[in-house]
Amino acid sequence: MVISNADIDCRITLVGNEFDQRHIRVVSSNGAKRFADERNIQYIETLASDSTNVEPAFQNLIIDIYRH
């Protein structure tokens, strides 16, 4: 993850898409969550085909930006 051009106050959310496709995943949910936790960033899984967690992903990022 390269963020060299980002401001120090830049807020980041890691979004895992197509969480229903567990059989073709390269990174597990636990692995992605651990990655996010180690970097103190948010993590959410979405499913774009039916919009599961798409709106909450944006809402959480907006709230995080507002709080910081």
C-alpha positions in Angstrom: 0.0 0.0 0.0 1.7 3.2 -1.2 0.4 6.5 0.1 3.4 8.6 -0.4 1.5 11.4 -2.1 -1.2 11.5 0.5 -1.4 14.1 3.3 -0.7 12.8 6.8 -4.3 13.4 7.7 -5.6 11.4 4.8 -8.3 8.9 5.8 -8.3 5.4 4.3 -10.8 2.6 4.2 -9.9 -0.8 2.9 -12.8 -2.3 1.0 -13.1 -5.9 0.1 -15.6 -6.5 -2.7 -17.4 -9.6 -3.8 -17.3 -11.2 -0.3 -19.7 -13.9 -1.4 -17.0 -15.3 -3.7 -15.0 -17.0 -0.9 -13.9 -19.8 -3.2 -11.8 -17.5 -5.4 -10.5 -15.1 -2.7 -6.8 -14.4 -2.6 -7.0 -12.7 0.8 -9.2 -14.0 3.6 -11.5 -11.7 5.6 -9.3 -12.3 8.7 -6.2 -11.4 6.7 -7.7 -8.2 5.4 -9.0 -7.2 8.8 -5.5 -7.9 10.4 -3.9 -5.8 7.6 -6.3 -2.9 8.3 -5.9 -3.2 12.1 -2.1 -3.1 11.8 -2.3 0.1 9.8 -5.1 1.6 11.9 -7.5 1.9 9.0 -11.1 0.9 8.5 -12.1 -2.3 6.8 -15.4 -3.3 5.3 -16.6 -6.0 2.9 -19.1 -5.2 0.2 -21.0 -6.9 -2.5 -21.5 -4.5 -5.4 -24.0 -6.7 -7.3 -26.7 -6.1 -4.7 -25.2 -3.1 -3.0 -24.5 -4.8 0.3 -22.4 -2.5 2.5 -21.7 -0.1 -0.3 -23.5 2.8 1.2 -22.1 2.1 4.7 -18.6 2.0 3.3 -19.0 5.6 2.1 -20.8 6.7 5.2 -18.1 5.3 7.5 -15.4 7.0 5.5 -17.3 10.3 5.6 -17.8 10.0 9.3 -14.1 9.2 9.8 -13.1 12.3 7.7 -15.4 14.5 9.7 -14.1 13.2 13.1 -10.5 13.8 12.0 
